[in-house]
Amino acid sequence: MGAQILGRPGSNHLSLPPLPASSSVALFRQVCVGVRLAEHTPRDPSASVLYTVVRDHFETFRAESTRLRGGDGLPRFVEDEFRAFLRCGFLAGGFARFRCGNCKTERLVAFSCKGRGFCPSCGGRRMAERAAHLVDHVLPDVPVRQWVLSVPHRTRYLLAWNHDVCRGVARALHRAVERHLRAWARERGLPDARGGGIAVIQRFGGSVNLHVHVHALVLDGVYARTTTGRLRFHAAPAPSEADMADILATIVPAVRRLLARHGLDAEDGTAVDPFAEATPLLAGWAAASVRGLAASGVSTHQPHRLGARREPNGATPEPRACQARWEAFDLHAGVRVPAGHRDRLERLCRYALRPPLADERLHRTPSGDVAVQLRTAWADGTTHVAFSPRAFLARLAVLIPRPRVNLLLYSGVLAPRASWRKQIVPHAPVSATHAVPDESLSARSVSNPSRGWRWADLMRRVFELDVLACPRCGGRLRLIAVLEASEATKRILRHFRLPTEVPPPAPARAPPGVDDWAA
């Protein structure tokens, strides 16, 4: 959300003018490595590379899409996501109004788009909010291990549209790990042991490519009842190389059986493709993105690679500790958080829940292309991958999940209807370092976690900022109104000499050789 600190009503003085700021995701990362922020600086949504690319090229991208594949164009949910992003963080789109009870200083907090696809600000907030919820109200204070399952390219493409299959793959991962942990428990005389975990469906890779895979945070052990009837946790050792191979050998046939039940496993190309039947244009872009190609219209090509290029050695990297590979499936379980390290656990949750993009990773090249900085350089020395603006928008479009698709799944003793769940999950913040000192700010969030975190609570928890402290007198800012875009909001913004309209996107531009763009 963008925020403005304004003067007293009746005055045209702005005590804190809007300043450009780094993205929310960048700020969350700074906090994750221990950087403490002294004051809250509101973001300028129009200053980011991502916003300027979408603003300048979306209408052209949409118009070109409509002319392809028989005029079907973009699915409605994809177009709505882009249009909502163009309004995200602008006060002219509506805002919450806060006022100090002492000196009458006001703060306006702009509405966000709440997008689920690529918005760094909304994705950063959702990342922090869900991570806080998982640590405070879901994951008990026991060791937690991260299991990451990657699947072959063809399967990634199928998972991008078919969420039933996607849930089934996450279920297959949990059952294989649970089978391994229960076998270990039986060897130690624990016949009715149970485990649990959560699974996060990530849809993206490091080059903003479509890469659907599963991050599972699994309790690293099992619960079993003692002779007195109480539940006790038994921590398991790290899986050996043979254990990893055995677990992956359980997952791969289960995924193949799942695809067969949905008619998606034919090797000769005769399998149905519900993705292409529902939206052929988006399916074509998704297929290109999965293979690492850039799509422009209906054509595909290799994106331009930037960096100190070198010849890769061609050797396949050796599996790391707690890693197994088989037939293009990859399983890794080398990250473990011990009990009592709630801050580390929350950072791991944020990593699994992170959005696909951060503003600081995007740059414009002299030719006008969009260069995406890779989190880790490739073997050939590539540090950035460059796309034309419309090819970049096509990559963003396939990252947007379908409506009403849940990307966070619970299993085992952490499942919503599990009989042991109430005895296991925490019902209050476990770590005192996460407690919010001002009870008036956080009572609603702690007492009723299903309502979600409020903006001020989340800023205090993650940034250690009290955004409701008045910058003039130190008093408390109180919410006095929530205003949708209307004539009333325009009067308020005009009074403070702020823009009253959301900047419109640039109009569509006709391609060379086309005289009548509307035809």
C-alpha positions in Angstrom: 0.0 0.0 0.0 1.1 3.6 -0.6 0.7 6.0 2.2 0.8 9.8 2.5 1.3 11.9 5.7 -0.7 15.0 5.3 -1.1 18.2 7.2 -4.0 19.4 9.3 -7.4 19.8 7.5 -7.6 23.4 6.3 -3.9 23.6 5.4 -2.2 22.9 2.1 1.1 21.9 3.8 2.3 18.4 3.2 4.5 17.4 6.1 6.0 14.4 4.3 5.9 14.5 0.5 5.8 11.2 -1.4 9.2 9.7 -2.1 10.2 6.8 -4.3 10.8 3.6 -2.4 12.1 0.1 -3.1 9.5 -2.6 -3.5 7.8 -4.3 -0.6 9.6 -7.6 -1.5 13.0 -5.8 -1.3 12.0 -4.5 2.2 10.9 -7.9 3.3 14.3 -9.3 2.1 16.2 -6.7 4.0 14.3 -7.6 7.2 15.1 -11.3 6.6 18.8 -10.6 6.7 18.6 -8.4 9.8 18.5 -4.9 8.4 16.4 -2.6 10.6 14.4 0.1 9.0 14.2 3.4 11.0 11.1 4.9 9.4 8.3 4.1 7.0 8.8 5.5 3.5 5.7 5.2 1.3 6.2 3.6 -2.1 5.6 5.4 -5.4 3.8 2.8 -7.6 4.6 4.7 -10.8 8.3 4.6 -10.2 8.9 0.8 -10.8 10.0 -0.7 -14.0 7.2 -3.3 -13.8 4.5 -0.6 -13.6 5.9 1.4 -16.6 6.1 -1.7 -18.8 2.5 -2.8 -18.0 1.3 0.8 -18.4 3.0 1.4 -21.7 2.4 -2.0 -23.4 -0.6 -3.7 -21.9 -3.3 -2.3 -24.2 -1.2 -3.2 -27.2 -0.6 -6.6 -25.8 -4.3 -7.1 -25.2 -5.3 -5.9 -28.7 -2.8 -8.1 -30.4 -4.0 -11.1 -28.3 -7.5 -10.4 -29.4 -6.5 -10.6 -33.1 -4.9 -14.0 -32.6 -6.4 -17.5 -32.3 -9.8 -16.6 -33.7 -10.3 -13.5 -31.5 -10.6 -15.2 -28.2 -8.0 -12.9 -26.6 -6.9 -13.0 -22.9 -9.0 -14.8 -20.4 -11.1 -12.4 -18.2 -9.2 -13.2 -15.0 -5.8 -12.4 -16.7 -7.1 -9.1 -18.0 -8.6 -8.2 -14.7 -5.3 -8.9 -12.9 -3.4 -6.5 -15.2 -6.0 -3.8 -14.9 -6.1 -4.1 -11.1 -2.3 -3.9 -11.0 -2.4 -0.6 -12.8 -4.5 0.9 -10.0 -2.6 -0.6 -7.1 -1.2 1.9 -4.7 -2.7 5.0 -6.2 -4.7 7.2 -3.8 -7.1 8.2 -6.6 -8.3 4.5 -6.6 -9.5 4.8 -3.0 -7.9 4.9 0.4 -8.2 4.5 4.1 -8.0 7.8 6.0 -6.3 8.0 9.4 -6.2 11.0 11.7 -4.2 11.8 14.9 -6.5 12.6 17.8 -4.1 15.2 19.2 -2.7 17.3 16.3 -5.2 16.2 13.6 -2.4 15.1 11.2 -3.7 12.7 8.6 -2.4 9.7 6.7 -4.0 8.3 3.6 -3.3 4.7 2.8 -4.0 3.7 -0.8 -5.9 0.5 -1.6 -3.9 -2.4 -3.1 -4.9 -4.7 -6.0 -4.6 -7.9 -3.9 -3.3 -9.6 -7.0 -2.2 -13.2 -6.8 -0.1 -13.3 -10.0 2.9 -10.9 -10.1 2.3 -7.7 -8.1 5.4 -7.4 -5.8 3.7 -5.2 -3.2 0.6 -7.4 -2.8 2.7 -10.6 -3.1 5.1 -9.3 -0.4 2.2 -8.6 2.0 0.6 -11.9 1.3 3.9 -13.6 1.9 4.5 -12.0 5.2 0.9 -12.4 6.4 0.7 -16.1 5.6 4.1 -16.8 7.1 3.1 -15.1 10.3 -0.1 -17.1 10.4 1.7 -20.4 9.8 4.3 -19.7 12.5 1.8 -18.4 15.1 -1.2 -20.6 14.5 -0.3 -23.7 12.5 3.2 -25.0 12.8 4.1 -26.4 16.3 7.5 -25.8 17.9 9.1 -28.9 16.5 11.8 -29.5 13.8 10.5 -28.7 10.3 12.1 -29.9 7.1 11.5 -28.4 3.6 10.9 -30.9 0.8 11.0 -29.5 -2.8 9.6 -31.6 -5.6 10.2 -30.6 -9.3 8.5 -32.5 -12.1 9.2 -32.9 -15.9 8.4 -30.1 -18.3 5.3 -31.7 -19.7 3.9 -32.3 -16.2 4.6 -28.6 -15.2 2.5 -27.5 -18.2 -0.4 -29.8 -17.2 -0.2 -28.6 -13.5 -0.5 -25.0 -14.5 -4.1 -25.4 -15.5 -5.4 -28.5 -13.8 -5.5 -27.8 -10.1 -6.9 -31.2 -9.2 -3.8 -32.8 -10.6 -1.7 -30.2 -8.8 -3.2 -31.0 -5.5 -2.7 -34.7 -6.3 1.0 -34.2 -6.8 1.3 -32.4 -3.5 -0.7 -35.2 -1.9 1.7 -37.8 -3.4 4.7 -36.0 -2.0 3.1 -35.9 1.5 2.1 -39.6 1.5 5.6 -40.7 0.4 7.2 -38.7 3.1 4.6 -39.8 5.7 5.2 -43.4 4.7 8.9 -43.1 5.3 8.4 -41.4 8.7 5.9 -44.0 9.8 8.2 -46.9 8.8 10.9 -45.3 10.9 8.5 -44.9 13.8 7.4 -48.5 13.6 11.0 -49.7 13.9 11.1 -47.8 17.2 7.9 -49.2 18.6 5.5 -46.4 17.7 2.7 -48.2 15.7 0.2 -45.3 15.5 2.5 -42.4 14.7 1.3 -39.6 12.5 3.0 -36.7 10.8 1.9 -33.6 9.0 2.9 -30.5 7.0 1.8 -27.8 4.6 2.5 -27.6 0.8 3.0 -24.4 -1.1 2.4 -24.6 -4.9 4.9 -22.3 -6.6 4.2 -21.4 -10.2 7.4 -19.6 -11.2 11.2 -20.1 -11.8 14.2 -17.8 -11.5 13.7 -16.3 -15.0 10.0 -15.6 -14.5 9.3 -18.8 -16.4 6.3 -21.1 -15.7 7.7 -23.7 -13.3 5.0 -25.3 -11.2 6.6 -27.2 -8.3 5.9 -28.0 -4.7 7.5 -26.6 -1.5 6.4 -28.8 1.4 7.2 -27.8 5.0 6.9 -31.1 6.8 7.2 -31.8 10.6 10.5 -33.6 10.7 9.2 -36.5 12.8 6.0 -38.0 14.1 3.5 -37.6 16.9 2.5 -40.6 19.0 0.5 -41.1 22.2 2.2 -41.9 25.4 0.9 -44.4 28.0 -0.9 -41.5 29.7 -2.7 -40.5 26.4 -0.8 -37.3 25.7 0.8 -36.6 22.4 4.6 -36.5 22.2 6.7 -35.6 19.2 9.6 -37.9 18.1 12.2 -36.2 15.9 13.4 -38.2 12.9 17.0 -38.3 11.6 17.9 -36.8 8.2 17.0 -39.0 5.3 19.9 -41.0 3.8 20.7 -41.3 0.1 18.8 -44.6 0.0 15.8 -43.0 1.8 15.6 -40.2 -0.7 15.7 -42.6 -3.6 13.0 -44.8 -2.0 10.7 -41.7 -1.4 11.2 -40.5 -5.0 10.5 -44.0 -6.3 7.2 -43.9 -4.5 6.3 -40.4 -5.8 7.0 -41.0 -9.5 4.6 -43.9 -10.1 1.9 -42.2 -8.0 2.2 -39.1 -10.2 2.0 -41.2 -13.4 -1.1 -43.0 -12.1 -2.7 -39.6 -11.3 -2.1 -38.4 -14.8 -3.5 -41.6 -16.2 -6.7 -41.2 -14.2 -7.2 -37.7 -15.7 -6.3 -38.9 -19.3 -3.2 -36.8 -19.4 -0.5 -39.5 -19.7 -0.5 -40.5 -23.4 3.0 -40.5 -24.9 1.9 -40.4 -28.5 0.2 -37.0 -28.3 -3.4 -38.3 -28.2 -4.0 -37.2 -24.6 -6.6 -34.5 -24.0 -5.3 -31.0 -23.4 -7.9 -29.1 -21.3 -5.5 -26.1 -21.1 -5.4 -25.7 -24.9 -9.2 -26.3 -25.2 -10.1 -23.7 -22.7 -7.7 -20.9 -23.8 -5.4 -21.8 -26.7 -3.5 -18.6 -26.7 -2.5 -18.8 -23.0 -1.7 -22.5 -23.4 0.7 -21.7 -26.2 2.5 -19.1 -24.0 2.6 -21.5 -21.1 4.1 -24.3 -23.2 6.8 -21.9 -24.4 7.5 -20.5 -20.9 7.9 -24.1 -19.5 10.6 -24.8 -22.2 12.4 -21.5 -21.4 11.3 -19.8 -24.6 9.9 -16.3 -25.1 6.5 -16.0 -26.8 5.5 -13.1 -29.0 2.1 -13.6 -30.4 2.0 -17.2 -31.7 5.8 -17.4 -32.4 8.4 -18.4 -30.0 12.2 -17.7 -29.7 15.0 -17.9 -27.3 15.2 -14.9 -25.0 18.4 -12.8 -25.1 20.9 -13.7 -22.5 23.1 -11.1 -20.8 26.2 -11.5 -18.7 29.9 -12.6 -18.9 29.2 -15.6 -21.2 31.4 -18.7 -20.8 31.3 -22.2 -22.1 29.5 -24.5 -19.7 31.4 -27.7 -18.9 28.4 -29.8 -20.0 28.6 -32.1 -16.9 25.4 -32.8 -15.0 25.7 -31.5 -11.5 26.0 -34.2 -8.8 23.1 -34.5 -6.4 23.5 -32.6 -3.2 23.0 -34.0 0.3 19.4 -35.1 0.8 18.6 -35.0 -2.9 17.4 -37.6 -5.5 16.8 -37.4 -9.2 14.9 -39.9 -11.4 13.5 -39.5 -14.9 13.4 -35.6 -14.8 11.8 -35.7 -11.3 13.9 -33.9 -8.6 13.4 -34.2 -4.8 15.4 -32.1 -2.3 15.2 -32.1 1.5 18.4 -30.4 2.6 16.8 -27.5 4.6 15.8 -28.2 8.2 14.8 -25.7 10.9 15.3 -27.0 14.5 12.8 -26.6 17.2 12.9 -23.2 19.0 14.0 -21.2 16.0 10.8 -19.5 15.1 12.5 -16.6 13.3 14.3 -19.0 11.0 11.0 -20.9 10.5 9.2 -17.7 9.5 12.0 -16.8 7.0 11.6 -20.3 5.5 7.9 -19.8 5.2 8.5 -16.5 3.5 10.8 -18.1 1.1 8.3 -20.7 0.1 5.5 -18.1 -0.1 7.4 -15.4 -2.0 6.0 -13.7 -5.1 7.7 -14.3 -8.5 9.1 -10.8 -8.9 10.9 -8.1 -7.0 11.1 -4.6 -8.5 14.9 -4.4 -8.1 15.3 -7.5 -10.4 13.9 -5.7 -13.4 15.8 -3.3 -15.6 15.3 -1.7 -19.0 17.9 -2.2 -21.7 19.0 0.6 -24.1 16.9 -1.0 -26.8 13.7 -0.9 -24.5 13.7 -4.6 -23.7 13.0 -5.9 -20.1 16.0 -7.6 -18.5 15.2 -9.9 -15.6 18.1 -10.5 -13.2 18.6 -14.1 -12.2 18.8 -14.9 -8.5 21.8 -17.2 -9.4 23.9 -17.0 -12.5 23.5 -19.9 -15.0 26.4 -22.3 -15.8 27.2 -20.3 -19.0 27.6 -17.0 -17.1 24.1 -15.6 -17.9 23.1 -13.1 -15.2 20.0 -11.5 -16.9 17.4 -12.7 -19.4 15.9 -10.0 -21.7 12.5 -10.0 -23.3 10.6 -7.6 -25.5 7.9 -5.9 -23.5 5.0 -7.9 -24.9 6.9 -11.2 -24.6 7.5 -10.2 -20.9 3.8 -9.6 -20.4 3.1 -13.0 -21.9 5.3 -14.6 -19.3 3.5 -12.7 -16.5 0.1 -13.7 -17.9 0.8 -17.5 -17.5 1.9 -17.0 -13.9 -1.5 -15.8 -12.8 -3.4 -18.6 -11.1 -7.0 -19.3 -12.0 -9.7 -17.9 -9.7 -10.6 -19.8 -6.6 -7.5 -22.0 -6.7 -5.8 -22.5 -3.4 -2.0 -22.6 -3.5 -1.5 -23.4 0.2 -2.5 -26.9 1.2 -2.5 -28.6 4.7 -2.0 -32.4 5.3 -1.7 -35.0 8.0 -2.2 -33.8 11.6 -2.2 -30.2 10.3 -5.2 -30.8 8.0 -8.3 -28.8 8.9 -10.3 -31.8 10.0 -7.5 -33.9 11.5 -8.5 -35.3 14.9 -5.2 -34.5 16.6 -4.9 -30.9 15.2 -6.3 -29.0 18.2 -3.8 -30.7 20.5 -0.9 -29.9 18.2 -1.2 -26.4 16.6 -0.3 -23.4 18.6 -3.1 -21.1 19.7 -1.0 -18.0 20.4 2.3 -16.6 19.2 5.1 -19.0 20.3 7.9 -16.5 20.3 7.9 -13.4 22.5 9.9 -11.6 19.8 6.8 -11.6 17.6 4.5 -10.1 20.2 3.1 -6.7 19.4 3.5 -4.4 22.4 0.5 -2.2 21.6 -2.5 -4.4 22.4 -4.9 -2.0 20.7 -3.2 -2.7 17.4 -3.0 -6.5 17.5 -5.8 -7.8 19.7 -8.1 -8.5 16.7 -5.3 -10.3 14.8 -4.2 -12.5 17.6 -7.7 -13.4 18.9 -9.1 -14.1 15.5 -6.4 -15.2 13.1 -8.9 -16.2 10.4 -9.6 -12.5 9.9 -6.0 -11.9 8.7 -3.4 -9.4 9.8 -4.1 -5.7 9.7 -1.7 -3.5 7.8 -0.3 -1.8 10.9 0.2 -5.1 12.8 2.1 -6.6 9.8 4.3 -3.5 9.4 5.2 -3.7 13.1 5.9 -7.4 13.0 8.0 -7.5 9.8 9.6 -4.0 9.7 9.5 -3.1 13.4 7.7 0.1 12.5 4.8 1.7 14.3 3.1 3.2 11.3 0.2 4.5 13.4 2.5 6.7 15.5 1.9 10.4 14.5 5.1 11.8 13.0 4.3 15.3 14.4 3.3 14.7 18.1 3.8 11.0 18.7 0.1 10.5 19.3 -2.0 7.7 17.8 -3.4 7.7 14.3 -7.0 6.4 14.2 -9.0 5.1 11.2 -11.8 7.5 10.5 -12.9 6.4 7.0 -12.5 3.9 4.2 -13.3 5.6 0.9 -13.8 4.1 -2.5 -13.0 6.2 -5.5 -15.7 8.9 -5.7 -16.3 12.6 -5.8 -15.6 12.7 -2.1 -12.1 11.2 -2.5 -11.4 13.7 -5.4 -12.3 16.6 -3.1 -10.0 15.4 -0.4 -7.1 14.8 -2.9 -7.7 18.2 -4.5 -7.5 19.8 -1.1 -4.1 18.3 -0.5 -3.0 19.0 -4.1 -2.7 15.3 -5.0 -3.7 13.6 -8.3 -7.4 12.8 -8.5 -7.2 10.3 -11.3 -5.4 7.0 -11.7 -3.0 7.4 -14.7 -4.5 5.6 -17.7 -2.6 3.0 -19.6 -1.1 4.0 -22.9 -3.4 3.4 -25.9 -2.8 0.4 -28.1 -0.4 0.9 -31.0 -0.9 -0.7 -34.4 1.8 -3.1 -35.6 3.7 -2.1 -38.8 1.6 -2.5 -42.0 -1.8 -2.4 -40.2 -3.8 0.7 -41.0 -7.1 -0.2 -39.3 -6.2 -1.4 -35.8 -9.8 -1.9 -34.8 -10.5 -4.2 -37.7 
